[in-house]
């Protein structure tokens, strides 16, 4: 499996609601870094966190754009979710750099602007990205 295939399969499994499917894409010592919270360490912790978003926020991720090298992938993503207090359907957008080791993801560096990360002046829909609800 290429690096791009691994990341695309991971993003598909994010939406499955199955922590085991998500965890299988990571090394046991993988670290997922965020801009607004402490990192999650280990395949199971990363997968459990993703399943919380699916369960409690009805989260759905889309990999919008991907660039790969042999051991690293850079992506733009969108996550649709239900606001936890109002139930309003919203989108977050962000970028991630995913490092791979032995065919599995060993590090994720996630950069995003929570709750409304559209790029000013960028035609997301015109470029084929997920539209705001």
C-alpha positions in Angstrom: 0.0 0.0 0.0 1.4 3.4 -0.9 1.5 6.3 1.6 -1.4 7.9 -0.2 -3.4 4.7 -0.2 -2.8 4.3 3.5 -4.0 7.8 4.3 -7.1 7.5 2.1 -8.0 4.2 3.7 -7.6 5.8 7.2 -9.9 8.6 6.2 -12.5 6.1 4.9 -12.3 4.2 8.2 -12.6 7.3 10.3 -16.2 7.4 9.2 -16.9 3.8 9.9 -17.5 4.2 13.7 -15.1 1.2 14.2 -12.1 2.0 16.4 -10.4 -1.2 15.3 -10.5 -0.2 11.7 -9.0 3.2 12.5 -6.3 1.8 14.8 -5.0 -0.6 12.2 -3.5 2.3 10.2 -1.2 3.4 13.0 2.0 2.2 14.7 1.6 1.3 18.3 3.7 4.3 19.3 2.0 6.8 16.9 1.4 10.4 18.1 -1.4 12.6 16.9 -0.6 16.3 17.5 -3.2 19.1 17.6 -3.2 22.9 17.6 -5.8 23.1 20.5 -5.2 20.1 22.7 -2.7 17.7 24.1 -1.6 14.9 21.7 -3.0 11.4 21.7 -0.3 8.7 21.9 -0.8 5.2 20.5 -3.0 3.6 17.9 -5.8 2.8 20.3 -5.9 6.3 21.9 -6.0 8.0 18.4 -8.8 5.7 17.3 -10.8 6.1 20.5 -10.7 9.9 20.2 -11.9 9.7 16.6 -14.8 7.4 17.6 -15.9 9.9 20.3 -16.4 12.5 17.5 -18.4 10.0 15.4 -20.5 9.0 18.4 -21.1 12.3 20.0 -20.8 14.8 17.1 -22.0 12.7 14.1 -18.6 13.6 12.6 -17.8 12.8 8.9 -14.4 13.5 7.5 -13.5 14.1 3.9 -9.9 14.1 2.5 -10.2 17.0 0.0 -6.6 17.1 -1.3 -3.5 15.0 -0.9 0.2 15.3 -1.8 2.5 12.4 -1.1 6.1 11.4 -0.9 7.5 8.0 0.1 7.2 8.5 3.9 5.0 11.6 4.3 1.6 12.8 3.1 0.1 16.3 3.3 -3.6 16.7 3.1 -6.4 19.2 3.3 -9.5 17.8 5.1 -13.1 18.8 6.0 -15.0 17.5 9.0 -18.8 17.9 9.1 -20.2 17.7 12.6 -23.2 18.6 14.8 -22.5 21.3 17.3 -22.6 19.7 20.8 -24.9 22.4 22.3 -27.1 23.6 19.4 -27.1 20.6 17.1 -26.3 22.9 14.1 -24.4 21.1 11.3 -21.0 22.8 10.9 -17.7 22.3 9.1 -14.1 22.4 10.3 -11.3 22.5 7.7 -7.7 21.8 8.3 -4.4 20.4 7.0 -2.4 17.5 8.3 1.1 16.2 7.7 1.2 12.4 8.2 4.5 10.6 8.6 4.7 6.8 7.9 7.0 4.1 9.0 6.9 0.6 7.7 3.7 1.3 5.8 1.8 2.6 8.9 1.1 6.2 10.1 3.5 7.0 13.0 2.8 10.7 13.4 0.0 13.2 12.5 0.5 16.9 12.8 -3.0 18.5 12.5 -3.4 22.2 11.9 -6.9 23.7 11.9 -9.0 26.6 12.8 -11.8 25.2 14.9 -15.4 26.1 13.9 -15.3 27.9 10.6 -11.9 27.4 9.0 -12.8 28.4 5.4 -10.0 30.2 3.6 -11.0 33.8 3.0 -11.6 34.3 -0.8 -11.1 30.6 -1.7 -13.9 29.0 -3.7 -14.1 25.7 -1.7 -17.2 24.5 -3.7 -15.7 25.5 -7.0 -12.6 23.5 -6.3 -14.7 20.4 -5.5 -14.4 20.6 -1.7 -17.3 19.9 0.7 -19.9 22.6 0.8 -21.0 24.2 4.1 -24.5 23.0 5.1 
